[in-house]
Structures are given as structure tokens and as C-alpha cells.
Amino acid sequence: MPIVVNLDVMLAKRKMKLNSLSEAVGVSAQNLSILKTGKARAIRFSTLDALCRALDCNPGDLLEYRPEDG
């Protein structure tokens, strides 16, 4: 998938743990882990909004487009 989720990068920059983020945004740690590992197929705008608020970032800080070779 050419869309890469940089959630782990933002967590490291904010020195935040996945469980803390989970509590802040109201999304289970398991679902955030799926998002973090790139296995998610979709994300709701409300979840993206909550993540951006909790991490004090923009959607472009979390999502990146990397074209596939091919």
C-alpha cells in the first residue's frame, strides 16, 4: 500500500506510549497498533482528528504517500 502511517515516529517525537495515546483518543491500543504497523485498511476522519489533537500534529505528519515500484 503506498500510504504509510508514521504513528510510531510521532509517538517517539512526543515521548508518548501507545497506551497513553489510546486513552487520550478513545481508541483501543490494539486498533492503534494495527494502524501503527501499517495493517489498517482505513482510518476514520474522527480518529485522525483525535490523533492530531493528542499528538499536536497535522494529518501530513501521520500519513505519507510512497508510490509503489512497478
PDB file of N, CA, C and O in Angstrom:
ATOM      1  N   MET A   1       0.857  -1.177   0.000  1.00  0.00           N
ATOM      2  CA  MET A   1       0.000   0.000   0.000  1.00  0.00           C
ATOM      3  C   MET A   1       0.897   1.233   0.000  1.00  0.00           C
ATOM      4  O   MET A   1       1.828   1.308   0.802  1.00  0.00           O
ATOM      5  N   PRO A   2       0.646   2.183  -0.864  1.00  0.00           N
ATOM      6  CA  PRO A   2       1.509   3.358  -0.958  1.00  0.00           C
ATOM      7  C   PRO A   2       1.290   4.402   0.150  1.00  0.00           C
ATOM      8  O   PRO A   2       2.033   5.381   0.221  1.00  0.00           O
ATOM      9  N   ILE A   3       0.296   4.209   1.004  1.00  0.00           N
ATOM     10  CA  ILE A   3       0.087   5.127   2.125  1.00  0.00           C
ATOM     11  C   ILE A   3       0.763   4.532   3.355  1.00  0.00           C
ATOM     12  O   ILE A   3       0.457   3.410   3.757  1.00  0.00           O
ATOM     13  N   VAL A   4       1.682   5.288   3.948  1.00  0.00           N
ATOM     14  CA  VAL A   4       2.433   4.841   5.118  1.00  0.00           C
ATOM     15  C   VAL A   4       1.977   5.658   6.321  1.00  0.00           C
ATOM     16  O   VAL A   4       1.852   6.880   6.238  1.00  0.00           O
ATOM     17  N   VAL A   5       1.732   4.983   7.434  1.00  0.00           N
ATOM     18  CA  VAL A   5       1.324   5.646   8.673  1.00  0.00           C
ATOM     19  C   VAL A   5       2.552   5.783   9.562  1.00  0.00           C
ATOM     20  O   VAL A   5       3.188   4.792   9.923  1.00  0.00           O
ATOM     21  N   ASN A   6       2.877   7.026   9.908  1.00  0.00           N
ATOM     22  CA  ASN A   6       4.053   7.322  10.722  1.00  0.00           C
ATOM     23  C   ASN A   6       3.690   7.546  12.184  1.00  0.00           C
ATOM     24  O   ASN A   6       4.240   8.434  12.835  1.00  0.00           O
ATOM     25  N   LEU A   7       2.779   6.755  12.693  1.00  0.00           N
ATOM     26  CA  LEU A   7       2.339   6.910  14.077  1.00  0.00           C
ATOM     27  C   LEU A   7       3.481   6.645  15.055  1.00  0.00           C
ATOM     28  O   LEU A   7       3.615   7.343  16.060  1.00  0.00           O
ATOM     29  N   ASP A   8       4.302   5.640  14.763  1.00  0.00           N
ATOM     30  CA  ASP A   8       5.417   5.336  15.654  1.00  0.00           C
ATOM     31  C   ASP A   8       6.414   6.489  15.732  1.00  0.00           C
ATOM     32  O   ASP A   8       6.989   6.745  16.790  1.00  0.00           O
ATOM     33  N   VAL A   9       6.617   7.181  14.620  1.00  0.00           N
ATOM     34  CA  VAL A   9       7.523   8.334  14.590  1.00  0.00           C
ATOM     35  C   VAL A   9       6.979   9.456  15.470  1.00  0.00           C
ATOM     36  O   VAL A   9       7.717  10.056  16.251  1.00  0.00           O
ATOM     37  N   MET A  10       5.684   9.733  15.337  1.00  0.00           N
ATOM     38  CA  MET A  10       5.086  10.811  16.135  1.00  0.00           C
ATOM     39  C   MET A  10       5.058  10.448  17.615  1.00  0.00           C
ATOM     40  O   MET A  10       5.262  11.318  18.462  1.00  0.00           O
ATOM     41  N   LEU A  11       4.812   9.195  17.940  1.00  0.00           N
ATOM     42  CA  LEU A  11       4.851   8.766  19.342  1.00  0.00           C
ATOM     43  C   LEU A  11       6.243   8.988  19.924  1.00  0.00           C
ATOM     44  O   LEU A  11       6.376   9.467  21.050  1.00  0.00           O
ATOM     45  N   ALA A  12       7.266   8.645  19.173  1.00  0.00           N
ATOM     46  CA  ALA A  12       8.646   8.827  19.643  1.00  0.00           C
ATOM     47  C   ALA A  12       8.970  10.306  19.812  1.00  0.00           C
ATOM     48  O   ALA A  12       9.583  10.701  20.804  1.00  0.00           O
ATOM     49  N   LYS A  13       8.556  11.132  18.837  1.00  0.00           N
ATOM     50  CA  LYS A  13       8.820  12.572  18.929  1.00  0.00           C
ATOM     51  C   LYS A  13       8.137  13.195  20.137  1.00  0.00           C
ATOM     52  O   LYS A  13       8.674  14.120  20.747  1.00  0.00           O
ATOM     53  N   ARG A  14       6.960  12.695  20.484  1.00  0.00           N
ATOM     54  CA  ARG A  14       6.186  13.245  21.606  1.00  0.00           C
ATOM     55  C   ARG A  14       6.478  12.517  22.920  1.00  0.00           C
ATOM     56  O   ARG A  14       5.923  12.842  23.970  1.00  0.00           O
ATOM     57  N   LYS A  15       7.382  11.502  22.827  1.00  0.00           N
ATOM     58  CA  LYS A  15       7.732  10.691  24.004  1.00  0.00           C
ATOM     59  C   LYS A  15       6.475  10.172  24.700  1.00  0.00           C
ATOM     60  O   LYS A  15       6.300  10.298  25.912  1.00  0.00           O
ATOM     61  N   MET A  16       5.616   9.587  23.878  1.00  0.00           N
ATOM     62  CA  MET A  16       4.332   9.096  24.358  1.00  0.00           C
ATOM     63  C   MET A  16       4.237   7.606  24.087  1.00  0.00           C
ATOM     64  O   MET A  16       4.739   7.126  23.071  1.00  0.00           O
ATOM     65  N   LYS A  17       3.614   6.889  24.964  1.00  0.00           N
ATOM     66  CA  LYS A  17       3.391   5.450  24.812  1.00  0.00           C
ATOM     67  C   LYS A  17       2.048   5.215  24.117  1.00  0.00           C
ATOM     68  O   LYS A  17       1.148   6.052  24.182  1.00  0.00           O
ATOM     69  N   LEU A  18       1.931   4.082  23.464  1.00  0.00           N
ATOM     70  CA  LEU A  18       0.717   3.734  22.741  1.00  0.00           C
ATOM     71  C   LEU A  18      -0.491   3.691  23.684  1.00  0.00           C
ATOM     72  O   LEU A  18      -1.579   4.129  23.312  1.00  0.00           O
ATOM     73  N   ASN A  19      -0.308   3.171  24.892  1.00  0.00           N
ATOM     74  CA  ASN A  19      -1.421   3.094  25.843  1.00  0.00           C
ATOM     75  C   ASN A  19      -1.907   4.476  26.266  1.00  0.00           C
ATOM     76  O   ASN A  19      -3.109   4.682  26.435  1.00  0.00           O
ATOM     77  N   SER A  20      -0.994   5.418  26.438  1.00  0.00           N
ATOM     78  CA  SER A  20      -1.368   6.795  26.791  1.00  0.00           C
ATOM     79  C   SER A  20      -2.159   7.433  25.654  1.00  0.00           C
ATOM     80  O   SER A  20      -3.158   8.113  25.888  1.00  0.00           O
ATOM     81  N   LEU A  21      -1.706   7.210  24.429  1.00  0.00           N
ATOM     82  CA  LEU A  21      -2.412   7.743  23.264  1.00  0.00           C
ATOM     83  C   LEU A  21      -3.795   7.111  23.158  1.00  0.00           C
ATOM     84  O   LEU A  21      -4.773   7.791  22.846  1.00  0.00           O
ATOM     85  N   SER A  22      -3.872   5.825  23.414  1.00  0.00           N
ATOM     86  CA  SER A  22      -5.145   5.114  23.372  1.00  0.00           C
ATOM     87  C   SER A  22      -6.161   5.749  24.315  1.00  0.00           C
ATOM     88  O   SER A  22      -7.311   5.977  23.939  1.00  0.00           O
ATOM     89  N   GLU A  23      -5.736   6.027  25.522  1.00  0.00           N
ATOM     90  CA  GLU A  23      -6.623   6.662  26.498  1.00  0.00           C
ATOM     91  C   GLU A  23      -7.014   8.072  26.056  1.00  0.00           C
ATOM     92  O   GLU A  23      -8.158   8.488  26.239  1.00  0.00           O
ATOM     93  N   ALA A  24      -6.074   8.800  25.483  1.00  0.00           N
ATOM     94  CA  ALA A  24      -6.325  10.186  25.074  1.00  0.00           C
ATOM     95  C   ALA A  24      -7.317  10.288  23.918  1.00  0.00           C
ATOM     96  O   ALA A  24      -8.106  11.231  23.859  1.00  0.00           O
ATOM     97  N   VAL A  25      -7.279   9.323  23.000  1.00  0.00           N
ATOM     98  CA  VAL A  25      -8.127   9.413  21.806  1.00  0.00           C
ATOM     99  C   VAL A  25      -9.354   8.520  21.858  1.00  0.00           C
ATOM    100  O   VAL A  25     -10.243   8.646  21.017  1.00  0.00           O
ATOM    101  N   GLY A  26      -9.417   7.617  22.833  1.00  0.00           N
ATOM    102  CA  GLY A  26     -10.577   6.745  22.945  1.00  0.00           C
ATOM    103  C   GLY A  26     -10.621   5.637  21.911  1.00  0.00           C
ATOM    104  O   GLY A  26     -11.696   5.198  21.503  1.00  0.00           O
ATOM    105  N   VAL A  27      -9.448   5.188  21.489  1.00  0.00           N
ATOM    106  CA  VAL A  27      -9.330   4.081  20.536  1.00  0.00           C
ATOM    107  C   VAL A  27      -8.486   3.017  21.222  1.00  0.00           C
ATOM    108  O   VAL A  27      -7.504   3.342  21.888  1.00  0.00           O
ATOM    109  N   SER A  28      -8.853   1.765  21.069  1.00  0.00           N
ATOM    110  CA  SER A  28      -8.128   0.700  21.767  1.00  0.00           C
ATOM    111  C   SER A  28      -6.663   0.665  21.322  1.00  0.00           C
ATOM    112  O   SER A  28      -6.327   1.009  20.189  1.00  0.00           O
ATOM    113  N   ALA A  29      -5.811   0.239  22.247  1.00  0.00           N
ATOM    114  CA  ALA A  29      -4.384   0.102  21.941  1.00  0.00           C
ATOM    115  C   ALA A  29      -4.187  -0.909  20.808  1.00  0.00           C
ATOM    116  O   ALA A  29      -3.284  -0.756  19.986  1.00  0.00           O
ATOM    117  N   GLN A  30      -5.033  -1.943  20.769  1.00  0.00           N
ATOM    118  CA  GLN A  30      -4.938  -2.943  19.708  1.00  0.00           C
ATOM    119  C   GLN A  30      -5.208  -2.312  18.335  1.00  0.00           C
ATOM    120  O   GLN A  30      -4.485  -2.583  17.377  1.00  0.00           O
ATOM    121  N   ASN A  31      -6.240  -1.477  18.239  1.00  0.00           N
ATOM    122  CA  ASN A  31      -6.538  -0.817  16.963  1.00  0.00           C
ATOM    123  C   ASN A  31      -5.452   0.175  16.578  1.00  0.00           C
ATOM    124  O   ASN A  31      -5.127   0.301  15.397  1.00  0.00           O
ATOM    125  N   LEU A  32      -4.888   0.879  17.547  1.00  0.00           N
ATOM    126  CA  LEU A  32      -3.784   1.794  17.253  1.00  0.00           C
ATOM    127  C   LEU A  32      -2.549   1.019  16.800  1.00  0.00           C
ATOM    128  O   LEU A  32      -1.804   1.482  15.936  1.00  0.00           O
ATOM    129  N   SER A  33      -2.336  -0.149  17.379  1.00  0.00           N
ATOM    130  CA  SER A  33      -1.217  -0.989  16.976  1.00  0.00           C
ATOM    131  C   SER A  33      -1.370  -1.438  15.525  1.00  0.00           C
ATOM    132  O   SER A  33      -0.395  -1.461  14.774  1.00  0.00           O
ATOM    133  N   ILE A  34      -2.581  -1.790  15.138  1.00  0.00           N
ATOM    134  CA  ILE A  34      -2.854  -2.171  13.744  1.00  0.00           C
ATOM    135  C   ILE A  34      -2.558  -0.998  12.812  1.00  0.00           C
ATOM    136  O   ILE A  34      -1.996  -1.176  11.731  1.00  0.00           O
ATOM    137  N   LEU A  35      -2.936   0.182  13.237  1.00  0.00           N
ATOM    138  CA  LEU A  35      -2.664   1.392  12.453  1.00  0.00           C
ATOM    139  C   LEU A  35      -1.160   1.642  12.385  1.00  0.00           C
ATOM    140  O   LEU A  35      -0.625   1.948  11.320  1.00  0.00           O
ATOM    141  N   LYS A  36      -0.488   1.513  13.514  1.00  0.00           N
ATOM    142  CA  LYS A  36       0.943   1.777  13.618  1.00  0.00           C
ATOM    143  C   LYS A  36       1.766   0.837  12.748  1.00  0.00           C
ATOM    144  O   LYS A  36       2.769   1.249  12.164  1.00  0.00           O
ATOM    145  N   THR A  37       1.351  -0.420  12.659  1.00  0.00           N
ATOM    146  CA  THR A  37       2.119  -1.397  11.888  1.00  0.00           C
ATOM    147  C   THR A  37       1.786  -1.371  10.393  1.00  0.00           C
ATOM    148  O   THR A  37       2.376  -2.114   9.608  1.00  0.00           O
ATOM    149  N   GLY A  38       0.845  -0.520  10.009  1.00  0.00           N
ATOM    150  CA  GLY A  38       0.507  -0.401   8.597  1.00  0.00           C
ATOM    151  C   GLY A  38      -0.461  -1.457   8.104  1.00  0.00           C
ATOM    152  O   GLY A  38      -0.644  -1.608   6.896  1.00  0.00           O
ATOM    153  N   LYS A  39      -1.087  -2.193   9.015  1.00  0.00           N
ATOM    154  CA  LYS A  39      -2.019  -3.246   8.615  1.00  0.00           C
ATOM    155  C   LYS A  39      -3.449  -2.746   8.469  1.00  0.00           C
ATOM    156  O   LYS A  39      -4.316  -3.477   7.991  1.00  0.00           O
ATOM    157  N   ALA A  40      -3.699  -1.519   8.874  1.00  0.00           N
ATOM    158  CA  ALA A  40      -5.050  -0.947   8.760  1.00  0.00           C
ATOM    159  C   ALA A  40      -5.352  -0.653   7.297  1.00  0.00           C
ATOM    160  O   ALA A  40      -4.470  -0.259   6.534  1.00  0.00           O
ATOM    161  N   ARG A  41      -6.603  -0.850   6.923  1.00  0.00           N
ATOM    162  CA  ARG A  41      -7.023  -0.580   5.548  1.00  0.00           C
ATOM    163  C   ARG A  41      -7.723   0.761   5.411  1.00  0.00           C
ATOM    164  O   ARG A  41      -7.918   1.256   4.301  1.00  0.00           O
ATOM    165  N   ALA A  42      -8.103   1.354   6.554  1.00  0.00           N
ATOM    166  CA  ALA A  42      -8.821   2.629   6.523  1.00  0.00           C
ATOM    167  C   ALA A  42      -8.671   3.308   7.880  1.00  0.00           C
ATOM    168  O   ALA A  42      -8.307   2.679   8.873  1.00  0.00           O
ATOM    169  N   ILE A  43      -8.962   4.609   7.898  1.00  0.00           N
ATOM    170  CA  ILE A  43      -8.985   5.363   9.140  1.00  0.00           C
ATOM    171  C   ILE A  43     -10.113   6.380   9.042  1.00  0.00           C
ATOM    172  O   ILE A  43     -10.282   7.029   8.010  1.00  0.00           O
ATOM    173  N   ARG A  44     -10.870   6.514  10.095  1.00  0.00           N
ATOM    174  CA  ARG A  44     -11.952   7.498  10.121  1.00  0.00           C
ATOM    175  C   ARG A  44     -11.366   8.892  10.325  1.00  0.00           C
ATOM    176  O   ARG A  44     -10.360   9.065  11.012  1.00  0.00           O
ATOM    177  N   PHE A  45     -12.009   9.870   9.721  1.00  0.00           N
ATOM    178  CA  PHE A  45     -11.555  11.243   9.916  1.00  0.00           C
ATOM    179  C   PHE A  45     -11.646  11.651  11.374  1.00  0.00           C
ATOM    180  O   PHE A  45     -10.815  12.427  11.847  1.00  0.00           O
ATOM    181  N   SER A  46     -12.638  11.146  12.099  1.00  0.00           N
ATOM    182  CA  SER A  46     -12.759  11.483  13.519  1.00  0.00           C
ATOM    183  C   SER A  46     -11.573  10.915  14.304  1.00  0.00           C
ATOM    184  O   SER A  46     -11.102  11.547  15.250  1.00  0.00           O
ATOM    185  N   THR A  47     -11.092   9.741  13.927  1.00  0.00           N
ATOM    186  CA  THR A  47      -9.912   9.160  14.580  1.00  0.00           C
ATOM    187  C   THR A  47      -8.668   9.946  14.225  1.00  0.00           C
ATOM    188  O   THR A  47      -7.833  10.216  15.087  1.00  0.00           O
ATOM    189  N   LEU A  48      -8.539  10.314  12.960  1.00  0.00           N
ATOM    190  CA  LEU A  48      -7.403  11.123  12.524  1.00  0.00           C
ATOM    191  C   LEU A  48      -7.390  12.462  13.252  1.00  0.00           C
ATOM    192  O   LEU A  48      -6.333  12.937  13.669  1.00  0.00           O
ATOM    193  N   ASP A  49      -8.559  13.064  13.403  1.00  0.00           N
ATOM    194  CA  ASP A  49      -8.688  14.321  14.137  1.00  0.00           C
ATOM    195  C   ASP A  49      -8.228  14.147  15.580  1.00  0.00           C
ATOM    196  O   ASP A  49      -7.467  14.967  16.093  1.00  0.00           O
ATOM    197  N   ALA A  50      -8.687  13.083  16.234  1.00  0.00           N
ATOM    198  CA  ALA A  50      -8.323  12.831  17.630  1.00  0.00           C
ATOM    199  C   ALA A  50      -6.821  12.583  17.770  1.00  0.00           C
ATOM    200  O   ALA A  50      -6.200  13.053  18.724  1.00  0.00           O
ATOM    201  N   LEU A  51      -6.240  11.852  16.833  1.00  0.00           N
ATOM    202  CA  LEU A  51      -4.801  11.607  16.868  1.00  0.00           C
ATOM    203  C   LEU A  51      -4.018  12.900  16.712  1.00  0.00           C
ATOM    204  O   LEU A  51      -3.051  13.138  17.436  1.00  0.00           O
ATOM    205  N   CYS A  52      -4.433  13.731  15.774  1.00  0.00           N
ATOM    206  CA  CYS A  52      -3.750  15.005  15.548  1.00  0.00           C
ATOM    207  C   CYS A  52      -3.847  15.916  16.773  1.00  0.00           C
ATOM    208  O   CYS A  52      -2.889  16.604  17.125  1.00  0.00           O
ATOM    209  N   ARG A  53      -5.001  15.911  17.409  1.00  0.00           N
ATOM    210  CA  ARG A  53      -5.162  16.722  18.622  1.00  0.00           C
ATOM    211  C   ARG A  53      -4.257  16.222  19.739  1.00  0.00           C
ATOM    212  O   ARG A  53      -3.570  17.011  20.388  1.00  0.00           O
ATOM    213  N   ALA A  54      -4.256  14.912  19.964  1.00  0.00           N
ATOM    214  CA  ALA A  54      -3.479  14.326  21.058  1.00  0.00           C
ATOM    215  C   ALA A  54      -1.974  14.452  20.829  1.00  0.00           C
ATOM    216  O   ALA A  54      -1.208  14.631  21.776  1.00  0.00           O
ATOM    217  N   LEU A  55      -1.559  14.358  19.568  1.00  0.00           N
ATOM    218  CA  LEU A  55      -0.131  14.411  19.242  1.00  0.00           C
ATOM    219  C   LEU A  55       0.331  15.801  18.817  1.00  0.00           C
ATOM    220  O   LEU A  55       1.511  16.008  18.534  1.00  0.00           O
ATOM    221  N   ASP A  56      -0.607  16.758  18.772  1.00  0.00           N
ATOM    222  CA  ASP A  56      -0.298  18.133  18.365  1.00  0.00           C
ATOM    223  C   ASP A  56       0.449  18.137  17.029  1.00  0.00           C
ATOM    224  O   ASP A  56       1.568  18.639  16.919  1.00  0.00           O
ATOM    225  N   CYS A  57      -0.211  17.558  16.014  1.00  0.00           N
ATOM    226  CA  CYS A  57       0.402  17.467  14.696  1.00  0.00           C
ATOM    227  C   CYS A  57      -0.665  17.641  13.622  1.00  0.00           C
ATOM    228  O   CYS A  57      -1.841  17.836  13.926  1.00  0.00           O
ATOM    229  N   ASN A  58      -0.248  17.569  12.384  1.00  0.00           N
ATOM    230  CA  ASN A  58      -1.141  17.657  11.229  1.00  0.00           C
ATOM    231  C   ASN A  58      -1.282  16.274  10.596  1.00  0.00           C
ATOM    232  O   ASN A  58      -0.424  15.416  10.803  1.00  0.00           O
ATOM    233  N   PRO A  59      -2.352  16.043   9.827  1.00  0.00           N
ATOM    234  CA  PRO A  59      -2.510  14.740   9.171  1.00  0.00           C
ATOM    235  C   PRO A  59      -1.293  14.337   8.337  1.00  0.00           C
ATOM    236  O   PRO A  59      -0.946  13.158   8.270  1.00  0.00           O
ATOM    237  N   GLY A  60      -0.656  15.301   7.714  1.00  0.00           N
ATOM    238  CA  GLY A  60       0.528  15.015   6.903  1.00  0.00           C
ATOM    239  C   GLY A  60       1.719  14.536   7.712  1.00  0.00           C
ATOM    240  O   GLY A  60       2.648  13.944   7.163  1.00  0.00           O
ATOM    241  N   ASP A  61       1.699  14.788   9.019  1.00  0.00           N
ATOM    242  CA  ASP A  61       2.755  14.267   9.887  1.00  0.00           C
ATOM    243  C   ASP A  61       2.549  12.779  10.157  1.00  0.00           C
ATOM    244  O   ASP A  61       3.503  12.056  10.446  1.00  0.00           O
ATOM    245  N   LEU A  62       1.311  12.332  10.061  1.00  0.00           N
ATOM    246  CA  LEU A  62       0.974  10.933  10.338  1.00  0.00           C
ATOM    247  C   LEU A  62       0.898  10.082   9.085  1.00  0.00           C
ATOM    248  O   LEU A  62       1.233   8.898   9.121  1.00  0.00           O
ATOM    249  N   LEU A  63       0.466  10.662   7.982  1.00  0.00           N
ATOM    250  CA  LEU A  63       0.263   9.909   6.740  1.00  0.00           C
ATOM    251  C   LEU A  63       1.232  10.376   5.668  1.00  0.00           C
ATOM    252  O   LEU A  63       1.455  11.573   5.486  1.00  0.00           O
ATOM    253  N   GLU A  64       1.796   9.418   4.969  1.00  0.00           N
ATOM    254  CA  GLU A  64       2.770   9.723   3.923  1.00  0.00           C
ATOM    255  C   GLU A  64       2.466   8.865   2.696  1.00  0.00           C
ATOM    256  O   GLU A  64       2.102   7.696   2.822  1.00  0.00           O
ATOM    257  N   TYR A  65       2.616   9.446   1.528  1.00  0.00           N
ATOM    258  CA  TYR A  65       2.401   8.700   0.284  1.00  0.00           C
ATOM    259  C   TYR A  65       3.753   8.296  -0.284  1.00  0.00           C
ATOM    260  O   TYR A  65       4.605   9.142  -0.555  1.00  0.00           O
ATOM    261  N   ARG A  66       3.939   6.986  -0.462  1.00  0.00           N
ATOM    262  CA  ARG A  66       5.151   6.453  -1.088  1.00  0.00           C
ATOM    263  C   ARG A  66       4.714   5.561  -2.243  1.00  0.00           C
ATOM    264  O   ARG A  66       4.241   4.447  -2.019  1.00  0.00           O
ATOM    265  N   PRO A  67       4.866   6.034  -3.466  1.00  0.00           N
ATOM    266  CA  PRO A  67       4.436   5.230  -4.610  1.00  0.00           C
ATOM    267  C   PRO A  67       5.137   3.871  -4.663  1.00  0.00           C
ATOM    268  O   PRO A  67       6.326   3.760  -4.367  1.00  0.00           O
ATOM    269  N   GLU A  68       4.397   2.867  -5.036  1.00  0.00           N
ATOM    270  CA  GLU A  68       4.962   1.523  -5.175  1.00  0.00           C
ATOM    271  C   GLU A  68       5.725   1.432  -6.493  1.00  0.00           C
ATOM    272  O   GLU A  68       5.338   2.033  -7.495  1.00  0.00           O
ATOM    273  N   ASP A  69       6.794   0.685  -6.473  1.00  0.00           N
ATOM    274  CA  ASP A  69       7.551   0.438  -7.718  1.00  0.00           C
ATOM    275  C   ASP A  69       6.762  -0.520  -8.585  1.00  0.00           C
ATOM    276  O   ASP A  69       6.290  -1.562  -8.131  1.00  0.00           O
ATOM    277  N   GLY A  70       6.633  -0.140  -9.844  1.00  0.00           N
ATOM    278  CA  GLY A  70       6.035  -1.001 -10.607  1.00  0.00           C
ATOM    279  C   GLY A  70       5.268  -1.484 -11.546  1.00  0.00           C
ATOM    280  O   GLY A  70       5.190  -2.701 -11.716  1.00  0.00           O
TER     281      GLY A  70
END
